[in-house]
Structure formats: C-alpha cells, structure tokens
C-alpha cells in the first residue's frame, strides 16, 4: 500500500493559523514509527500541474493563486495568508491524491496523508482549501483513460460544497456528503446524495445513516474508483464538529466504507480534524490508515 505525504513543504504561517496543520507531520511520524508500510512505500508526490488543475478550476482563479494576485476577500475565504509555500504545498497535496488514486487502481487501496480539500470551487477557495484534489485526481485519471466513473464518499463533518458545485453537471462523478446540517458551510450546495445530521449525533445514529447512504450510492453508481474523505472532525472532541461520534465509532465508519467498496479501488484522503487535543485527531487518522493497511495485507480490499 502506497502512502503519499506533503507536510515537508512547510507553510510560513503565523501562530494563529497553525492549528489545522500540526496534525500532518505528527500523523506521518506515527505511521513511520509504527512501520505500517515499508519506507519505500511512503512517498513525496509530484506537484499537480497547471493542466491538471485546470480540469477542475478556471484559468483566472489558477492564475490569481499562482501569481499571488488573489483579492483580500478571497484570501480571507481560504483562511491562510498567501505565500509561494502555500501554492507549492497545495499543488503537492493535489498531486498526492492523483498519485494515490493511480496507485489504488493496481494495489486496491492507497492514502494521501492530507487532501480532502472539498471547499475549493472552480473559481475560488474556502475553508483551508485552495484546489479541489478529489475532482482533479478523478478527471486526471479519466483523461488518461484509466477510469470512467468515480464515487466520492465525503465523511468530513462539513459539506463538500466545492465538490458538489464543480461536478453538478458531471454524471461521471457521484458525490455523497454526510455532514452536520448546522455546520459550515452555512449555504449548502447540492450533492448527488446529501445526508445532513443534527448537532450531537452519536455513534448509533451516525453509523445507521452511513449504512443507508452507502447502500444508496452503490445502487446508483458502479464506480471504477472511490475517493474517501475520512474526516476526523465528526469526533465528539472536535472544536469545529458539533457531532458526538467516538473514536471507536469512527473506526466502525471506516470499516463500513471499506466493506461497501467490496474490491473497488479506494483512495483515502484525511480531510478535516480539529480536536481540542491534536493527539486525538492523529489517533483517528492513524486508525483509518492502520485499518486500510491491515485489510490490504489480507486481500480484503
């Protein structure tokens, strides 16, 4: 199983912007210390090219990002100050999802230790998301003739509004978002399947809703690839989540997703996670990757 990471491309961020970023290096360190995969299967990805990014984004937006000419309001919407480092890190994060998706076609499953940047629209970013990695990766593989149809299973606690918007007229990409109904973004787009959850939703109701949602997805599409946004932010201790799902409930969530895919290639991205104690976020992401490695080794994926 191949795992891709981009945390070595450090963003020059002020202290008040760092909390979403700390988890990435800690997660990679945890995976390395546990020897989950051989060292040669932990890889730094190539950066996504302009041609690849233009499969999901407008030329004007791409130029504004890469040239540093975004309007102040657009920068505030993203949530990070602009820098060359932000552009490079964002390109690498998308490149990691492209590489992971491609690897999953032969290995069954793969992971990007970042990604899940689902608040990026065709012409704007938002919510710590600059480019939409899932859509770029899918369209890259489609353009190369590797796949025809794909399913995005978005279990981040925030709706995948950018993903839904970009793919609204694309019947080759099925979007499923299960998220907090009262959480960001406060204006929701329309995915192919949305399951909004009330504040405080806990394990049993969360897993029942996911079971139903997965069944509907696979009744409506037979994908060649699944991209799974395994957000850690439905966790009961998440600062931004508003749901009440336990760590064990999130592990059961991952099992349900992997079982539902039943041999379909899966590329995992980490998406959000903002626990009061960053170690909790790392624990949740680690158990997702650990389960994927275990299932891959036993040929259950």
C-alpha positions in Angstrom: 0.0 0.0 0.0 1.4 3.4 -1.0 1.1 6.4 1.2 1.8 9.9 0.0 2.6 13.0 2.1 3.3 16.7 1.5 3.9 18.0 5.1 7.6 18.5 4.4 6.6 21.5 2.3 6.3 23.8 5.3 3.9 26.8 5.2 5.2 30.1 6.7 2.2 30.6 8.9 1.6 32.9 11.9 0.8 31.2 15.2 -2.9 31.7 15.0 -3.0 29.8 11.6 -1.1 26.7 12.6 -3.6 24.6 14.4 -5.1 22.9 11.3 -1.6 22.0 10.0 0.1 20.4 13.0 -1.6 17.0 12.6 0.0 16.2 9.2 3.6 15.8 10.3 2.6 14.1 13.5 0.5 11.6 11.6 3.3 10.8 9.2 5.7 10.3 12.2 3.2 8.0 13.9 2.9 5.9 10.8 6.7 5.8 10.3 7.3 4.8 14.0 4.7 2.0 13.7 6.3 0.7 10.5 2.9 0.3 8.9 4.4 0.1 5.4 7.9 -0.3 4.1 9.8 3.0 3.8 9.9 2.9 0.0 6.0 2.9 0.0 6.0 6.3 1.8 6.4 8.8 -0.9 6.5 12.6 -1.6 4.2 13.2 -4.6 4.9 15.2 -7.7 3.1 18.6 -7.7 -0.1 18.9 -9.7 0.5 20.7 -13.0 -1.4 23.6 -14.3 -3.0 21.4 -16.9 -4.3 19.0 -14.2 -5.6 21.8 -12.0 -7.5 23.3 -15.0 -9.5 20.1 -15.1 -11.4 21.5 -12.1 -10.5 25.2 -11.8 -10.9 28.2 -14.0 -7.9 29.8 -15.7 -8.5 33.1 -13.9 -8.6 31.5 -10.5 -5.5 29.4 -11.1 -3.6 32.5 -12.3 -4.6 34.5 -9.3 -3.5 31.8 -6.9 -0.2 31.1 -8.6 0.7 34.8 -9.2 -0.3 36.0 -5.7 -3.0 38.3 -7.0 -6.0 37.0 -5.1 -8.2 39.7 -3.7 -8.0 40.2 0.0 -11.5 38.8 0.4 -10.6 35.6 -1.5 -7.6 35.1 0.8 -9.7 35.5 3.9 -12.2 32.9 2.5 -9.3 30.4 2.1 -8.2 31.1 5.7 -4.4 31.0 5.1 -2.2 34.0 4.1 -0.9 33.8 0.5 2.7 32.7 0.0 4.7 30.7 -2.6 4.8 28.0 0.1 1.0 27.8 0.1 1.0 27.4 -3.7 3.6 24.6 -3.6 2.0 22.8 -0.6 -1.4 23.0 -2.3 0.0 21.6 -5.6 1.7 18.8 -3.8 -1.4 17.9 -1.8 -3.4 17.6 -5.0 -0.5 15.6 -6.6 -0.7 13.2 -3.6 -4.3 12.5 -4.3 -3.6 12.0 -8.0 -0.7 9.6 -7.2 -2.7 7.8 -4.5 -5.7 7.3 -6.8 -3.5 6.0 -9.6 -1.8 3.6 -7.1 -5.1 2.3 -5.9 -6.0 1.0 -9.3 -3.3 -1.6 -9.1 -2.9 -2.0 -5.3 -6.5 -1.8 -4.2 -6.1 1.0 -1.7 -3.8 4.0 -1.1 -3.7 7.1 1.0 -2.8 10.8 0.9 -2.0 12.0 4.4 -3.5 15.3 3.6 -6.1 16.2 0.9 -9.9 16.2 1.1 -9.9 19.9 0.1 -13.6 19.8 -0.7 -14.4 23.5 -0.1 -12.5 24.6 -3.2 -14.8 25.7 -6.0 -13.9 26.0 -9.7 -13.3 29.8 -9.2 -12.5 30.2 -5.5 -11.1 28.5 -2.4 -12.5 28.3 1.0 -12.2 26.7 4.5 -8.5 26.0 4.3 -8.9 24.6 0.7 -7.1 26.0 -2.3 -7.6 23.4 -5.0 -10.1 20.5 -5.1 -7.9 17.4 -5.0 -10.6 14.8 -5.4 -12.1 16.3 -8.6 -8.6 17.0 -10.1 -7.5 13.4 -9.4 -10.6 11.8 -10.9 -10.6 13.9 -14.0 -6.8 13.3 -14.5 -7.4 9.5 -14.4 -10.4 9.9 -16.7 -8.4 11.9 -19.2 -5.7 9.3 -19.1 -8.2 6.6 -19.8 -7.7 4.7 -16.5 -11.3 5.1 -15.2 -14.7 6.3 -16.5 -16.9 6.7 -13.4 -16.0 7.6 -9.8 -17.6 8.0 -6.4 -16.6 10.5 -3.8 -17.6 9.4 -0.2 -17.2 12.5 1.9 -17.4 11.8 5.6 -15.9 15.1 6.7 -18.2 16.9 9.1 -18.6 19.8 6.7 -20.5 19.5 3.5 -18.4 19.1 0.3 -19.8 22.2 -1.2 -17.0 22.9 -3.7 -17.0 19.3 -4.9 -20.8 19.4 -5.4 -20.6 22.7 -7.3 -17.8 21.6 -9.6 -19.4 18.3 -10.5 -23.1 19.4 -10.6 -23.3 18.7 -14.4 -20.9 15.8 -14.5 -22.7 12.5 -14.3 -19.4 10.5 -14.3 -18.7 11.6 -10.7 -21.2 10.7 -8.0 -20.9 12.9 -4.8 -22.0 11.7 -1.4 -21.6 14.0 1.6 -22.7 13.1 5.1 -22.2 16.2 7.3 -23.5 18.4 10.1 -26.6 20.2 9.0 -26.0 23.3 11.1 -22.2 23.5 10.4 -20.1 25.3 7.9 -20.7 26.0 5.1 -23.9 27.7 6.1 -25.1 27.8 2.4 -25.1 24.2 1.2 -24.7 23.1 -2.4 -26.5 20.0 -3.7 -24.5 16.8 -3.9 -25.9 13.7 -5.7 -26.6 12.4 -2.2 -26.6 14.6 1.0 -27.2 13.3 4.5 -27.4 16.2 6.9 -27.0 15.2 10.6 -28.3 17.2 13.6 -25.9 18.5 16.3 -25.0 15.9 18.8 -25.4 12.9 16.5 -23.7 9.9 18.2 -22.4 6.5 17.1 -25.5 4.5 16.5 -27.4 7.1 14.5 -24.3 8.2 12.6 -23.5 4.6 11.6 -27.1 3.8 10.6 -27.2 6.9 8.4 -23.9 5.9 6.8 -25.1 2.4 6.1 -28.2 3.7 4.3 -26.2 6.2 2.4 -23.6 3.7 1.2 -26.3 1.4 0.0 -28.0 4.2 -2.0 -24.6 5.2 -3.5 -23.8 1.7 -4.8 -27.4 1.3 -6.0 -27.0 4.4 -8.2 -23.4 4.0 -9.5 -20.9 1.3 -10.2 -17.6 3.3 -9.9 -14.2 2.4 -11.1 -12.7 4.4 -8.2 -13.7 5.6 -4.8 -12.1 8.6 -3.2 -12.9 8.5 0.6 -12.7 11.7 2.7 -12.1 10.2 6.1 -12.5 13.3 8.1 -11.7 13.1 11.8 -14.0 16.0 12.7 -17.2 14.1 13.4 -15.3 13.2 16.6 -17.0 14.2 19.9 -14.0 16.2 21.0 -13.6 18.2 17.8 -13.6 22.0 18.2 -15.5 22.6 14.9 -17.5 19.4 14.6 -20.7 19.7 16.6 -21.3 15.9 16.4 -20.6 13.3 19.1 -19.1 10.3 17.4 -16.5 8.3 19.4 -13.1 7.1 18.1 -14.5 3.6 18.0 -17.5 4.8 16.1 -15.2 6.4 13.5 -13.2 3.2 13.2 -16.5 1.4 12.6 -17.3 4.1 10.0 -14.1 3.2 8.1 -14.9 -0.5 8.2 -18.4 0.2 6.7 -16.9 2.2 3.9 -14.2 -0.3 3.1 -16.7 -3.2 3.2 -19.1 -1.4 1.0 -16.5 -0.8 -1.7 -16.0 -4.5 -2.0 -13.0 -4.7 -4.3 -13.4 -1.3 -5.9 -10.1 0.7 -5.7 -10.1 3.2 -2.8 -8.0 6.3 -2.4 -8.2 7.8 1.1 -7.7 11.4 2.0 -7.6 12.7 5.6 -9.8 15.8 5.2 -10.6 17.8 8.4 -9.8 17.2 12.1 -9.6 19.9 14.7 -9.8 18.2 18.1 -9.0 20.2 21.2 -6.1 17.8 21.7 -4.4 17.3 18.4 -3.3 13.8 19.5 -7.0 12.7 19.3 -7.1 13.8 15.6 -3.9 12.0 14.9 -5.3 8.9 16.6 -8.4 8.9 14.4 -6.5 9.4 11.2 -3.9 6.8 12.2 -6.6 4.1 12.9 -8.0 4.8 9.4 -4.7 4.2 7.7 -3.8 1.2 10.0 -7.1 -0.5 9.1 -6.5 0.1 5.4 -3.1 -1.5 5.7 -4.4 -4.5 7.6 -7.2 -5.1 5.1 -4.9 -4.6 2.1 -2.4 -7.1 3.6 -5.2 -9.7 4.0 -6.5 -9.1 0.5 -9.9 -7.9 1.9 -9.8 -4.8 -0.3 
